[in-house]
Amino acid sequence: MPDTITRDWKTWLNELQGDFPSLDFSRIQDRITDGNSIVLEALAEMDETEPDWTYVAARAHLETRYTEATQGRRTEKPYENFYELIETLVEEKIYDPSLLTHYTRDEIIELSKLLSPEKDHLFTYIGLKTLDDRYLARMKDGRTMELPQERWLIIAMTLMTPEPRDRRFRYIQEAYWALSNLYMTVATPTLSNAGKVHGQLSSCFIETVDDSLQSIYDSNTAIANLSKHGGGIGVYLGKIRSRGSDIRGFKGVSSGVLPWMKQLNNTAVSVDQLGQRQGAVAVYLDVWHKDIFSFLDSRLNNGDERQRTHDLFTGVSIPDLFMEAVENRGDWYLFDPHEVRTVMGYSLEDSFDEHDGYGTFRERYEACIQHPGLSKEKVPAIDIMKRIMIGQLETGTPYMFYRDEVNRKNANNHAGMVYCSNLCTEITQNQSATTVDRQYVDNGEIITVHTPGDFVVCNLSSINLGKAVPDGVLDRLVPIQVRMLDNVIDTNLIPIPQAERTNQKYRGIGLGTFGWAHLLAIRQISWESEEALSYTEDVYEKISYLTIKASSELAEEKGSYPLFEGSDWETGAYFEKRNLTDDKWQELAAKVKEGGLRNGYLMAVAPNSSTSLIAGSSASIDPIFKKFYSEEKKDFKIPVTAPDLSPDNYWYYKAAHDIDQHTSIAQNAKRQRFIDQSISFNMYVRNDIQARELLNLHLDAWQQGLKTTYYTRSTSGTDYDECESCSS
């Protein structure tokens, strides 16, 4: 690392050659006119055969950032005077003043000794550039102040503030170790906002909208507030009456869900996420809802624009019975949820099939069909499925949410129901609508009394499989990661009271993974092999075991989540339903039953595209897109290669659209057994895929027990907008 703020760049490059002996530096030496051009020159040399030029470009970028930071901080070397940095950024209203109240000057000086500047050399250029552009703290005039290792340490300090003072240093040390070695990443809101004045730390949220004008507008306000603070939102609309339903007894006057979707679309566009990007909202509807056809058409690029909501993402809530009807080319019936409640005395969406092939939902659905006083529309089930697939090939959506499997495997089904997933389809937690009981005036103040519903909050972070597994650190990593996630719940300030309440009630977290393609390539395991299936099971069983164990040990220290009693965790049904019956799992089940569990929901695999870039690995559980490609930036294209690409692993990186998707589904089924929530699982298809082939993929995913599928990514060139918040 350079020692001073001014350097002779060619001399610096000569020194750097020792770290990269395989690279021919003379190829760029004569073309350099100033320090910044080293980045461009190094990247210009990058191709599939010499990916290490990305590290040369990263070192050059670091050099300029170090120079800028030392000038701004008036220090001789980067990473000096950490305490003064915090003081300055608190004064500038960038850092939260609580950093200086939770920690003394002496403690901060001691913590600064943890900083390891050499860890900056782990970044690829695209990883460092992404971290620098989006997440490092700057002065309001744009000058760099915070450096990468300081971001990791600030995150560790922020998340460990709830810990007892006598143990806090050790936990910060462990958290910093995990982050600085890129063994894990925290979710984008945590990465961006930890230690800062503005923004919150949780990734995304799920709202359930009740069938009333008050609830619809209250939900819109809540969604706007969350969007303002950087959250991605899933919204369940299935309780809202359909087009043509009655209102207060007046027949045929309801406009259905589309007008409310238009409202949400406007909110998503007009209330952006911290000035960086427009809000991200996914809406879900049941496949038996009378508005399902107009819902499925809402993102298409043709037709009546008054019926289009191009800025919302869509998902369909699907029972087993529908997939059976599709498979058997049977009929399907559509109902108005308001009329079902009025005539039948129950809400059809409030039930599911408790067992494979039979249960409460299909009994109630059949009763609705048979009731002569209930209006209904009969359509071929395959016609709805065709509309789903047309939308997926044109826009990538709707997402698929298999509600029966989700609720059968819901570890907290003693306390509620899951109606839909979130924006990225990995969160499945109990939901219910918040309702207004009454409003009154008291001493000149207007008091509104709500009955709070379960407004889902997801708190995410992810293991970097490409680094953590080869280095053999999972046993050390997972406990500190679970502690960090649990502390997000107590550290965070959510602007929606019912969301704050739900967060405390379930203490739900989502420990996930990325770098699966990276790990397979390092291990030289072919994606489409039986070995890959077996390895999937091995890796995720270990992660699941360690996560549950860590949460149980945390419960012994801090107490269980409030709804533990009666849950599948407490009864042992969680382990029985997944056939986790060997001695190791039985011992863990007994430990959980006796000692409790800190978190009601534990694991979820998010898309994490941007944070996986920062960590120098592949996204989520996806295959790579290409071995060599370019990330588009405003000024130029940044070439990127598959992580750690080498002659040894070159042929183990297979492009996503060249992979048999049935093998990916089979892998994900193995993985899903060990994940209590769900997985952001993309299907990669060619744009000329036959309808029968795409249908078979969906049938396979459902039959193998997947809970959700995310985008259907075709080769048509559609730009699929990842949820930035869920990136972890």
Secondary structure, 3 states (H helix, E strand, C coil): CCCCCCCCHHHHHHHHCCCCCCCCCHHHHCCCCCCCHHHHHHHHHCCCCCCCHHHHHHHHHHHHHHHHHHHHHCCCCCCCCHHHHHHHHHHCCCECCHHHHHCCHHHHHHHHCCCCHHHHHHCCHHHHHHHHHHCCCECCCCCECCCHHHHHHHHHHHHCCCCCHHHHHHHHHHHHHHHHCCCEEECHHHHHHCCECCCCCCCEEEEECCCCHHHHHHHHHHHHHHHHCCCEEEEECCCCCCECCCECCECCCCECCHHHHHHHHHHHHHCEECCCEECCEEEEEECCECCHHHHHCCCCCCCCHHHCCCCEEEEEEECHHHHHHHHCCCEEEEECHHHHHHHHCCCHHHCCCCECCECHHHHHHHHHHHCCCCCCEEEEHHHHHHHHHHHHHHHCCCEEEEHHHHHHCCCCCCCCECCCCCCCCCCCCCECCCEEEEEEEECCEEEEEEECCCCEEECEEEEEHHHHCCCCCHHHHHHHHHHHHHHHHHHCCCCCHHHHHHHHHHCCCEEEEECHHHHHHHHCCCCCCHHHHHHHHHHHHHHHHHHHHHHHHHHHHHCCCCCCCCCHHHHCHHHHHCCCCCHHHHHHHHHHHHHCCCCCCCECECCCHHHHHHCCCCCCCCCCCCCEEEEECCCCEEEEECCCCCCCCHHHCCCHHHCCHHHHHHHHHHHHCCCCCCECCCEEECCCCCHHHHHHHHHHHHHCCCCEECCEEECCCCCCCCCCCCCC
